[in-house]
Amino acid sequence: MSGAIPKSGYFGPMLRAGLLWTFISIACLVRGQQTIAPAGGESTGIGGTASWTVGQVDHEATLTPGGSVQRGVQQPYEWLVTSAPDAQEPIVNVWPNPTEDAVQISWWAPLPALARYTLYTAAGAVVQQGAVAGTTLTVPLAAQASGTYVLLITAQGDLYNRIILQKR
């Protein structure tokens, strides 16, 4: 029985531990799931060489004082606008709501030039339109049928307020 692995005795447990250690070491050295890339290549230029892949599912990042490199999943390049006009929606008071006659609407600050209002039925039909100037608006509802209405106030082409009105 020369060359056979002993099943008991001093060398059995030691041999099994050695085989286990060897297997774990190899598993750590060899990366488990390598990426299978559908397309890729290598580019060489004056500044150096770069390898690239398309459709890679792994990701790795390296950060150094000189810069950073993102390897792996494609990194999108996007423009993000981080500033906007400091437009604040005014605080709006609406009374009486519900009403039988007319609704008064007021703001703390005047609306921009060319402000307009449009009154819609719940079904979306336009029933009234007009200009808005200053800090108050009176919307007559006496001629309208009872129901729910949506008042949209626009200024310079942008929606400024959306108000739900009730006519008794």
Stockholm file with secondary structure:
# STOCKHOLM 1.0

chainA/1-168         MSGAIPKSGYFGPMLRAGLLWTFISIACLVRGQQTIAPAGGESTGIGGTASWTVGQVDHEATLTPGGSVQRGVQQPYEWLVTSAPDAQEPIVNVWPNPTEDAVQISWWAPLPALARYTLYTAAGAVVQQGAVAGTTLTVPLAAQASGTYVLLITAQGDLYNRIILQKR
#=GR chainA/1-168 SS CTTCCCSSSSHHHHHHHHHHHHHHHHHHHSCSSCCCCSEEEEEEETTEEEEEEESCCCEEEEEETTEEEEEESCCCCCCCCCCCCCCCCCCEEEESSSBSSEEEEEESSCCCTTEEEEEEETTSCEEEEEEECTTEEEEECTTSCSEEEEEEEEETTEEEEEEEEEEC
#=GC SS_cons         CTTCCCSSSSHHHHHHHHHHHHHHHHHHHSCSSCCCCSEEEEEEETTEEEEEEESCCCEEEEEETTEEEEEESCCCCCCCCCCCCCCCCCCEEEESSSBSSEEEEEESSCCCTTEEEEEEETTSCEEEEEEECTTEEEEECTTSCSEEEEEEEEETTEEEEEEEEEEC
//
